[in-house]
Amino acid sequence: MMQPRFLLSIRRGALAGCVLASAFAAFAQPPAPGATQAPTVTSPEVRTDRRVTFRVLAPSAQKVELRSPGDIPGVGGRGVAPPQLAKGSDGVWEATFGPLPAGAYRYVFAVDGVIVVDARNPRTSQTNTTVYSLAVVPGSDIFDTRNVPHGAVAAVHYNSSALGGIRRMHVYTPPGYETSRDRYPVLYLLHGAGDVDESWSSVGREGFILDNLIAASKAKPMIVVMPAGHVNGAGAPVGAASPAP
């Protein structure tokens, strides 16, 4: 006799539930006897004295370097050998720098020559060709994240008829903009040669700077438009035809 469809669905659902339960149970099992737990890695560790420790777990690596596009004093730059991290007995490599001036610093690790971002750090900053991890050292009344009214920074996508694809820009709006009927001055802010429209907000901390200046009555509330200044790399319009080689 044919089974009603809803009964078949229930049985199939129960079977799927058993499979999922088994999978979750397998993940929840404690480590096998003799297995070692991977160490917990904190990176970057920014201390109150503005010294910063960078760490990466790479137990099989032979050499780990810290690289930066010149943001961190003494790290990177022409003719300067990148500093080496020291390996601990637990397979964690680390190096401490500073005290560093208050600021935002981009960096990556070179693990046996392979460039990787810091997997323990969710903060990143784009350039037109790559992505860096980002360490923020507080201590500035200008760009620290302070207890003041905050505006918003939005990634805005729009169609470019000139380039035949979707472009991105970042736009800062001041505190209270959403409910205000005021007219605001507009500042167009173009990034440096190797950066992108996102760079002003991440490593440049433009939003926090304007929040602090407006709160201190040192700047008028304004809109800041940060366009993409490249038509290739990260700035290439999405959906546009690839340029001829």
N, C-alpha and C positions, 0 to 999 in steps of 0.2 A: 504494500500500500504506500502511496506517495505521502511523504511527510509535508505538513503545512509549511509554507515558506518562512513564516515567522519563527517556527521551531528550528528550522535549519539555520536561520540567522542567529538565533540564541546559541545554538550549539557551536557554530563557527566562532561567535564572539567569545564564548567560554573557553574554546581552545586557544584563541589568540591571547586571552587573558592569562591562561596558564603559561604560555610561552613567555609573555612579558614578565610574569611573576618569577619564572625561573631565571630569566636574564638578570632581573634586579637582584635576586638572591645571590647570583654568582658574583655580581659587583660588590655586594655587601659583605662577602666572606672576608674574614680577617686574613692578613698575609700568611703565606705558608711558613711553617717553622723554619727558621734560619734565614728567611728573606729580610733584607734591610729596607727600611723606610727612607725614601729620598728626603734629604734635609729641606727644611723650609727656608726659602731664600727671600730676603727683603732687599729690594733695589728699585730706585736709589734710596739710600738712607740719608736724609738731610738732618743734620744735628743742629742744636740751638746755637752752636758756635760757628755755623755756616760751613762746616766741613761736610763733604759729601762722599759717601762710600757707594761704589758701584759693584754689583755682584752678578755672577752668572753661573749656573750649574752646568758644567761641561766636564764630567769625570774622565772622558776618553781623550780630551783635547791635549795637544802638546804645547800650544801657545795661544794666549788670548791677549788682544790689545784693545784699548779704548780709543775710539776715533771720534773726532768732532770737526765740524766745518770751521773751526776757529772761534767758537763761542766760549769755550772753557779756557781760561788763561793757562798757557803752557801745554795745551793739548791740541795737536794739529798745527797747521800752518806750514809754509814752505820751508824746507830744510830742517824741520823738527820731527824727530822720530816719535811715533806714537808710544805712549807709556804702556808698559806691560803690567798685566794683572798677576797676582801671586796665587798659586793653587794651594788650597787647604787639603787636609787629609780626607775630608768628606766630599771632595770633587768640586767644591765651590771656589771659583776664582774671584778675587776682589782687589780693589785699590781705592785709596782714600785721597781726596784732593782738598785743598783749601787751607785756611778759610777763604771762601770765594765771595766776591762782591755779590750783593743782592742782584738777582737777574734770572732769566730763563735760558737754559743751556740745552743744546741739542747734542745727541751722542748716539753711537752704535758700538757694538762689539765686533771685533774681527776674530773669529774662532777658527784657528788653523787656516786663516786667509779668507774664510767665508763671512761675509758681512751679515749680521743679524741684529734686529732690534731687541730691546730688553723685554723679554716675555713676562716679567714680573711688574712691568710698568704700563698702565693703560694710557698714559699721556703720550701723544705723538705730535709731530709737526711735519707737514708736507713741504717738499720743494718741488720743482718742476720735473725732477727725474727720480726722486727717491723719497723715503720716509725715515725720519729720525725719531728716537725716543726723546722725551723732554723731561728735564729736571728743573724744578722751580725752587730757587733759594729766596726765602722771604727776607724782608728788612727794608722795604722801600715804601714811603708814604704815597708814591705815585702809582705803582703797579701791583702792590699787594692786593689780595682779595680781602677787602675790609667790610665792616658792618655799615654800609651805606646803601641807599637805593640803587638798584641795578637795572640797567637797560638790557637789551637783548641783541644777540648777534645771530643772524639767520643766514643759512646757505640758500641762495635764491637761484633757481634755474630758469632760463629764458631761451627762446629760439633766436638764433642769429641768422638773419637772411643773408648777410654778407658772407658768412662762413659756411652756411648750409648745414647747421647742426645746433645742438643744445649746448649752451654755455652756462658757466656757473660764476657767480660773484657772491661776496659776503657783504651783508648790510648791517650796520649797527644803528639801532634806534634807542633814544635816551629813555630814562625812567619816566613813566606816565604817558608815553607816546600813544599807546593803544586807545586811551580814553580822552586824549587831548584834542582840541579843535585848533590849536595854535599852528602857525606856520614856522618851519624850522629851516635854518641854513643847512646847506649840504656841502660836505667836504668829500672830494674824490681823492682816494688815497691809493697810489700805485706802488706795488711791491718792488723789491730789488731784482736784479737780473736773474738770479737763480731760483727765486721764490715763486709762490703762487698766491692767489687771492686768500687762501686760508692762513698764510703765514703771519699776517698782521694779527690775527686773533689768537694764534697758538704761541709762537715764540715772541711775537710782538706785544701780546697782551693788551691790544688796543681797547677792547671793551672795558677792562678794569681801569685802564688809565683814564678814559673819558668819565667813567662812573665816579672816580675819586676827584677828578678836576671839577666836575659839575657840582658834586656835593660840597666842595670847598669854595664854590663860587669863583673858581679860576678859569672856567670855560663856560660858554653858553651851551645849553642843550642843543644838540645838532644831530643830523643824520650823517653817517659816514658810509660811503659806497666804496667797496674795495673790489675792483674788477680784476679779472685774469689778464695778465699782460703778455701771455704766450699763446700761440696757435698750434703748438706741438706739445708733446709730453703730457703732463697732467693738465695743461691748459688747452689741449686739443678739443674741439667741439665734438660732442657725442653724436654719432650718426652721419657725420660728414664723410665725404669721399676721401680716401687716403691720398696724400699728395704723391705726385709722380716722383720716382727715385731720381 
